[in-house]
Amino acid sequence: MTDLSAHPTQAASAWFADFQSALERQDIVAAMVLFGADSYWRDLVAFTWNICTQEGPDAIRAMLQTRLADLKAGQVVLDVGNYGYDWAAGGGQGGPGRTVPG
């Protein structure tokens, strides 16, 4: 088995695949297994049409219970583009948290 801690992109992609699968099945229990005790959901007009933060598993669960039934979640994927930022060298056009069209 691959140690995903040494491969953060693979770990994140696996998480998103599991989350997508739970959403497709509308399986809130399976989705919640993916969130830790100290987790946050920052919704940027994706599920709630609000820019809000759900703090902790209870708030995330409540949001999913409210929205998942009428939500037709599309493909949830990790965008692994580097947006002009050279992560290995610590420099480039983009920088963490900024995107540069490429």
Backbone hydrogen bonds, N-H to C=O, Kabsch-Sander energy under -0.5 kcal/mol:
donor,donor_aa,acceptor,acceptor_aa,energy
4,L,2,T,-1.1
6,A,3,D,-1.4
7,H,4,L,-1.1
11,A,7,H,-2.4
12,A,8,P,-2.6
13,S,9,T,-2.5
14,A,10,Q,-2.5
15,W,11,A,-2.1
16,F,12,A,-2.6
17,A,13,S,-2.2
18,D,14,A,-2.3
19,F,15,W,-2.6
20,Q,16,F,-2.9
21,S,17,A,-2.2
22,A,18,D,-2.1
23,L,19,F,-2.5
24,E,20,Q,-2.6
25,R,21,S,-1.8
26,Q,22,A,-0.6
26,Q,23,L,-0.9
27,D,22,A,-2.8
28,I,26,Q,-0.9
31,A,27,D,-2.0
32,M,28,I,-2.7
33,V,29,V,-1.4
34,L,30,A,-0.5
34,L,31,A,-1.3
35,F,32,M,-1.5
39,S,36,G,-0.5
39,S,37,A,-0.7
41,W,54,Q,-2.4
42,R,40,Y,-0.5
43,D,41,W,-0.9
43,D,52,C,-2.7
44,L,42,R,-0.7
45,V,43,D,-0.7
45,V,50,N,-1.7
52,C,43,D,-1.3
52,C,50,N,-1.0
54,Q,41,W,-3.1
55,E,53,T,-0.6
56,G,39,S,-3.0
56,G,54,Q,-0.7
60,I,56,G,-2.0
61,R,57,P,-2.9
62,A,58,D,-2.3
63,M,59,A,-2.1
64,L,60,I,-2.5
65,Q,61,R,-2.8
66,T,62,A,-1.9
67,R,63,M,-2.4
68,L,64,L,-2.8
70,D,67,R,-0.5
71,L,68,L,-1.0
73,A,71,L,-0.8
77,V,75,Q,-0.7
79,D,77,V,-0.5
80,V,78,L,-0.9
85,Y,82,N,-2.2
86,D,84,G,-0.5
86,D,91,G,-3.1
87,W,85,Y,-1.2
90,G,86,D,-1.7
91,G,86,D,-1.6
93,Q,84,G,-1.8
98,R,95,G,-1.9
